[in-house]
Amino acid sequence: MTAATLTLDTLNRVSREEFEQALGAVFEHSPWIAGRAGEARPFSSVEALHAGMIAVVRRASRQEQLALLRAHPDLAGRAARAGALSDASSAEQSSAGLDRLSDEEYERFGRLNAAYREKFGFPFIIAVRRHDKTGILDTFQTRLRNTPDQEVETALAEVAAITRLRLARLVKER
């Protein structure tokens, strides 16, 4: 199945394995979400598909949710500089200019990434397509003041925003 044939009608008809393979990358390195969501087919819309996937995340154990969050890369981190991001993450970080930072900006992101991981145990997650680098840095600083429980909920909400954008690019209604 190619991106050109990725319609909701097709996804509603394929095997569970094909469904998971087609949508497994929507949630960063977490194909289990697509696999579980596929059990609720058929979906009436791309929005319903996304809601089904988010329901899987919300029903997941806290350990699974944390594994999902930990599967994300640091913003402007080593993986980004080495070109080792998923295609989706690379395009998203590029859209916010995170692939074109000065050495000083990379250093600032590095410090914030380290402080965030130290406090919360997972990388800072934000729907970068909705922000520019200044907004991302400001949000980073603000969210570092959250409690761990607040930040897990905030990060999961950001994952929902990211994946809504990814699905809209990947799946057509018809």
One Martini backbone bead per residue (centre of mass of N, CA, C, O) as a GRO file, in nm:
protein
  174
    1MET     BB    1   0.095   0.037   0.025
    2THR     BB    2   0.052   0.363  -0.068
    3ALA     BB    3   0.004   0.693  -0.029
    4ALA     BB    4  -0.186   0.710  -0.283
    5THR     BB    5  -0.379   0.463  -0.136
    6LEU     BB    6  -0.448   0.622   0.138
    7THR     BB    7  -0.748   0.536   0.241
    8LEU     BB    8  -1.007   0.481   0.440
    9ASP     BB    9  -1.128   0.248   0.282
   10THR     BB   10  -0.873   0.079   0.273
   11LEU     BB   11  -0.816   0.063   0.582
   12ASN     BB   12  -1.094  -0.084   0.644
   13ARG     BB   13  -0.997  -0.358   0.460
   14VAL     BB   14  -0.746  -0.438   0.571
   15SER     BB   15  -0.536  -0.583   0.743
   16ARG     BB   16  -0.394  -0.555   1.042
   17GLU     BB   17  -0.102  -0.549   0.937
   18GLU     BB   18  -0.145  -0.331   0.718
   19PHE     BB   19  -0.248  -0.114   0.905
   20GLU     BB   20   0.004  -0.098   1.086
   21GLN     BB   21   0.203  -0.037   0.859
   22ALA     BB   22   0.064   0.226   0.749
   23LEU     BB   23   0.037   0.365   1.072
   24GLY     BB   24   0.292   0.315   1.264
   25ALA     BB   25   0.438   0.618   1.225
   26VAL     BB   26   0.251   0.828   1.356
   27PHE     BB   27   0.369   0.704   1.612
   28GLU     BB   28   0.658   0.720   1.746
   29HIS     BB   29   0.775   0.413   1.754
   30SER     BB   30   0.434   0.306   1.780
   31PRO     BB   31   0.257   0.060   1.630
   32TRP     BB   32   0.057  -0.043   1.853
   33ILE     BB   33  -0.160   0.170   1.812
   34ALA     BB   34  -0.259   0.086   1.535
   35GLY     BB   35  -0.318  -0.207   1.602
   36ARG     BB   36  -0.541  -0.147   1.814
   37ALA     BB   37  -0.720   0.047   1.644
   38GLY     BB   38  -0.796  -0.157   1.413
   39GLU     BB   39  -1.018  -0.310   1.590
   40ALA     BB   40  -1.238  -0.052   1.540
   41ARG     BB   41  -1.333  -0.118   1.281
   42PRO     BB   42  -1.478   0.112   1.121
   43PHE     BB   43  -1.412   0.431   0.989
   44SER     BB   44  -1.580   0.741   0.906
   45SER     BB   45  -1.307   0.904   0.963
   46VAL     BB   46  -1.016   1.056   1.027
   47GLU     BB   47  -1.107   1.162   1.301
   48ALA     BB   48  -1.198   0.884   1.409
   49LEU     BB   49  -0.925   0.753   1.385
   50HIS     BB   50  -0.778   0.942   1.576
   51ALA     BB   51  -0.959   0.891   1.820
   52GLY     BB   52  -0.890   0.588   1.835
   53MET     BB   53  -0.587   0.628   1.887
   54ILE     BB   54  -0.614   0.802   2.142
   55ALA     BB   55  -0.768   0.592   2.307
   56VAL     BB   56  -0.534   0.398   2.324
   57VAL     BB   57  -0.348   0.585   2.482
   58ARG     BB   58  -0.546   0.637   2.724
   59ARG     BB   59  -0.564   0.313   2.794
   60ALA     BB   60  -0.293   0.299   2.857
   61SER     BB   61  -0.042   0.262   3.029
   62ARG     BB   62   0.190   0.449   3.179
   63GLN     BB   63   0.426   0.296   3.056
   64GLU     BB   64   0.333   0.324   2.761
   65GLN     BB   65   0.323   0.630   2.756
   66LEU     BB   66   0.622   0.672   2.824
   67ALA     BB   67   0.731   0.518   2.581
   68LEU     BB   68   0.613   0.708   2.375
   69LEU     BB   69   0.762   0.962   2.470
   70ARG     BB   70   1.056   0.830   2.451
   71ALA     BB   71   1.040   0.796   2.125
   72HIS     BB   72   1.119   1.077   2.110
   73PRO     BB   73   1.294   1.336   2.006
   74ASP     BB   74   1.496   1.573   2.031
   75LEU     BB   75   1.525   1.899   1.990
   76ALA     BB   76   1.795   1.963   1.821
   77GLY     BB   77   1.956   1.707   1.838
   78ARG     BB   78   2.164   1.457   1.763
   79ALA     BB   79   1.975   1.319   1.559
   80ALA     BB   80   1.932   1.567   1.385
   81ARG     BB   81   2.236   1.623   1.317
   82ALA     BB   82   2.265   1.311   1.199
   83GLY     BB   83   1.996   1.223   1.039
   84ALA     BB   84   1.806   1.018   1.256
   85LEU     BB   85   1.525   1.079   1.180
   86SER     BB   86   1.231   1.068   1.107
   87ASP     BB   87   1.066   1.191   0.853
   88ALA     BB   88   0.856   1.346   1.018
   89SER     BB   89   1.047   1.486   1.222
   90SER     BB   90   1.223   1.629   1.017
   91ALA     BB   91   0.999   1.801   0.886
   92GLU     BB   92   0.904   1.939   1.144
   93GLN     BB   93   1.171   2.071   1.235
   94SER     BB   94   1.214   2.225   0.970
   95SER     BB   95   0.950   2.403   0.979
   96ALA     BB   96   1.093   2.559   1.246
   97GLY     BB   97   1.420   2.574   1.195
   98LEU     BB   98   1.592   2.335   1.353
   99ASP     BB   99   1.810   2.296   1.099
  100ARG     BB  100   1.899   2.634   1.137
  101LEU     BB  101   2.104   2.671   1.367
  102SER     BB  102   2.297   2.798   1.578
  103ASP     BB  103   2.528   2.717   1.804
  104GLU     BB  104   2.381   2.865   2.034
  105GLU     BB  105   2.104   2.732   1.988
  106TYR     BB  106   2.192   2.440   2.023
  107GLU     BB  107   2.288   2.481   2.313
  108ARG     BB  108   2.016   2.565   2.431
  109PHE     BB  109   1.865   2.310   2.357
  110GLY     BB  110   2.051   2.121   2.512
  111ARG     BB  111   1.994   2.234   2.795
  112LEU     BB  112   1.685   2.195   2.790
  113ASN     BB  113   1.678   1.896   2.733
  114ALA     BB  114   1.832   1.810   2.988
  115ALA     BB  115   1.641   1.936   3.199
  116TYR     BB  116   1.387   1.788   3.110
  117ARG     BB  117   1.484   1.494   3.136
  118GLU     BB  118   1.562   1.513   3.432
  119LYS     BB  119   1.268   1.578   3.534
  120PHE     BB  120   1.079   1.367   3.333
  121GLY     BB  121   1.215   1.124   3.138
  122PHE     BB  122   1.157   1.293   2.871
  123PRO     BB  123   1.097   1.452   2.597
  124PHE     BB  124   1.027   1.729   2.445
  125ILE     BB  125   0.687   1.803   2.338
  126ILE     BB  126   0.588   1.950   2.018
  127ALA     BB  127   0.398   2.111   1.776
  128VAL     BB  128   0.602   2.260   1.555
  129ARG     BB  129   0.401   2.354   1.323
  130ARG     BB  130   0.278   2.578   1.548
  131HIS     BB  131   0.582   2.694   1.551
  132ASP     BB  132   0.852   2.867   1.646
  133LYS     BB  133   1.152   2.885   1.795
  134THR     BB  134   1.069   3.095   2.006
  135GLY     BB  135   0.811   2.950   2.104
  136ILE     BB  136   0.952   2.692   2.190
  137LEU     BB  137   1.144   2.812   2.400
  138ASP     BB  138   0.923   2.938   2.578
  139THR     BB  139   0.772   2.671   2.636
  140PHE     BB  140   0.995   2.522   2.765
  141GLN     BB  141   1.027   2.708   3.013
  142THR     BB  142   0.736   2.677   3.116
  143ARG     BB  143   0.723   2.354   3.137
  144LEU     BB  144   0.950   2.323   3.356
  145ARG     BB  145   0.724   2.407   3.589
  146ASN     BB  146   0.599   2.151   3.588
  147THR     BB  147   0.470   1.873   3.671
  148PRO     BB  148   0.486   1.553   3.591
  149ASP     BB  149   0.179   1.513   3.544
  150GLN     BB  150   0.134   1.760   3.369
  151GLU     BB  151   0.345   1.681   3.149
  152VAL     BB  152   0.224   1.425   3.048
  153GLU     BB  153  -0.042   1.555   2.953
  154THR     BB  154   0.087   1.761   2.764
  155ALA     BB  155   0.243   1.563   2.584
  156LEU     BB  156  -0.006   1.400   2.490
  157ALA     BB  157  -0.142   1.643   2.355
  158GLU     BB  158   0.088   1.688   2.151
  159VAL     BB  159   0.069   1.414   2.017
  160ALA     BB  160  -0.215   1.459   1.912
  161ALA     BB  161  -0.141   1.699   1.729
  162ILE     BB  162   0.072   1.563   1.558
  163THR     BB  163  -0.107   1.318   1.455
  164ARG     BB  164  -0.321   1.482   1.315
  165LEU     BB  165  -0.129   1.598   1.101
  166ARG     BB  166  -0.023   1.331   0.989
  167LEU     BB  167  -0.293   1.207   0.899
  168ALA     BB  168  -0.382   1.435   0.705
  169ARG     BB  169  -0.134   1.371   0.509
  170LEU     BB  170  -0.189   1.045   0.469
  171VAL     BB  171  -0.513   1.054   0.481
  172LYS     BB  172  -0.796   0.992   0.293
  173GLU     BB  173  -1.124   0.968   0.278
  174ARG     BB  174  -1.129   0.880  -0.068
   0.00000   0.00000   0.00000
